[in-house]
Amino acid sequence: MEMDKYPLEKGLDYAYKVFVFGQIHNATPNIKRRWITYDNILDELYKMGEISLINEIKYRITDNENDIKTFKTITDKLKNKNDKLNLLLNSL
């Protein structure tokens, strides 16, 4: 298997995955559920084309900012949120 066939993961994405793994490793079910919700929020933002907001969330989370506050304040920048995104945010 040649390594150059697979693109290297961006540094931010890798840092975020490592950070999230640290948060959920040996965590309580409630904490794991919260991070699944965060992942679903990021998926919705991706579907909406909000890549810059996703990157801002990842930067702030990996800088140890409060995760709930970060997700709420950054998504408050959106003028139009779909129903699924609203449901996810209201579950935080």
C-alpha positions as CSV (number, residue, x, y, z in Angstrom):
1,M,0.0,0.0,0.0
2,E,1.5,3.3,-1.1
3,M,1.2,6.1,1.4
4,D,1.0,8.8,-1.2
5,K,-2.4,7.5,-2.5
6,Y,-4.0,8.7,0.8
7,P,-4.0,12.4,1.5
8,L,-2.6,13.5,4.8
9,E,-5.2,14.7,7.3
10,K,-5.2,18.4,7.9
11,G,-3.5,19.3,11.2
12,L,-6.7,20.8,12.6
13,D,-8.8,17.8,11.9
14,Y,-6.2,15.5,13.4
15,A,-5.8,17.7,16.5
16,Y,-9.6,17.7,16.9
17,K,-9.9,14.0,16.6
18,V,-7.2,13.4,19.2
19,F,-8.8,15.9,21.5
20,V,-12.3,14.3,21.2
21,F,-10.8,10.8,21.7
22,G,-9.3,12.1,25.0
23,Q,-12.6,13.5,26.0
24,I,-14.6,10.3,25.4
25,H,-12.0,7.7,26.4
26,N,-13.3,6.2,29.7
27,A,-16.0,8.9,29.8
28,T,-19.5,8.5,31.2
29,P,-22.3,7.7,28.8
30,N,-23.7,11.2,29.1
31,I,-20.4,12.7,28.0
32,K,-20.2,10.3,25.1
33,R,-23.7,11.2,24.0
34,R,-22.8,14.9,24.2
35,W,-19.9,14.4,21.8
36,I,-22.1,12.4,19.5
37,T,-24.4,15.4,19.4
38,Y,-21.5,17.6,18.6
39,D,-20.5,15.4,15.8
40,N,-24.0,15.5,14.4
41,I,-24.0,19.3,14.6
42,L,-20.7,19.4,12.7
43,D,-22.3,17.1,10.0
44,E,-25.2,19.5,9.7
45,L,-22.9,22.5,9.4
46,Y,-21.0,20.6,6.7
47,K,-24.2,19.9,4.7
48,M,-25.0,23.6,4.9
49,G,-21.5,24.5,3.6
50,E,-20.4,26.2,6.8
51,I,-16.8,25.0,6.6
52,S,-15.4,28.1,8.2
53,L,-17.7,27.7,11.2
54,I,-16.7,24.1,11.6
55,N,-13.0,25.1,11.6
56,E,-13.7,27.8,14.1
57,I,-15.4,25.3,16.4
58,K,-12.5,22.9,16.1
59,Y,-9.9,25.5,16.8
60,R,-11.7,26.8,19.8
61,I,-12.5,23.3,21.2
62,T,-8.9,22.2,20.8
63,D,-7.8,25.4,22.6
64,N,-9.8,24.1,25.6
65,E,-12.6,26.5,25.4
66,N,-15.9,25.4,26.9
67,D,-17.4,23.0,24.4
68,I,-21.1,23.7,25.0
69,K,-20.5,27.5,25.0
70,T,-18.4,27.2,21.8
71,F,-21.0,25.3,19.9
72,K,-23.8,27.6,20.9
73,T,-22.0,30.9,20.3
74,I,-20.6,29.9,16.9
75,T,-23.9,28.5,15.6
76,D,-25.6,31.7,16.8
77,K,-23.8,33.4,13.9
78,L,-26.1,31.5,11.5
79,K,-29.1,33.4,10.2
80,N,-30.9,30.3,8.9
81,K,-30.7,27.1,10.8
82,N,-32.6,24.0,9.6
83,D,-34.9,22.0,11.9
84,K,-32.4,19.2,12.6
85,L,-29.7,21.7,13.6
86,N,-32.1,23.5,15.9
87,L,-33.1,20.2,17.6
88,L,-29.5,19.3,18.1
89,L,-28.6,22.7,19.6
90,N,-31.6,22.6,21.8
91,S,-30.5,19.2,23.2
92,L,-27.3,20.7,24.6
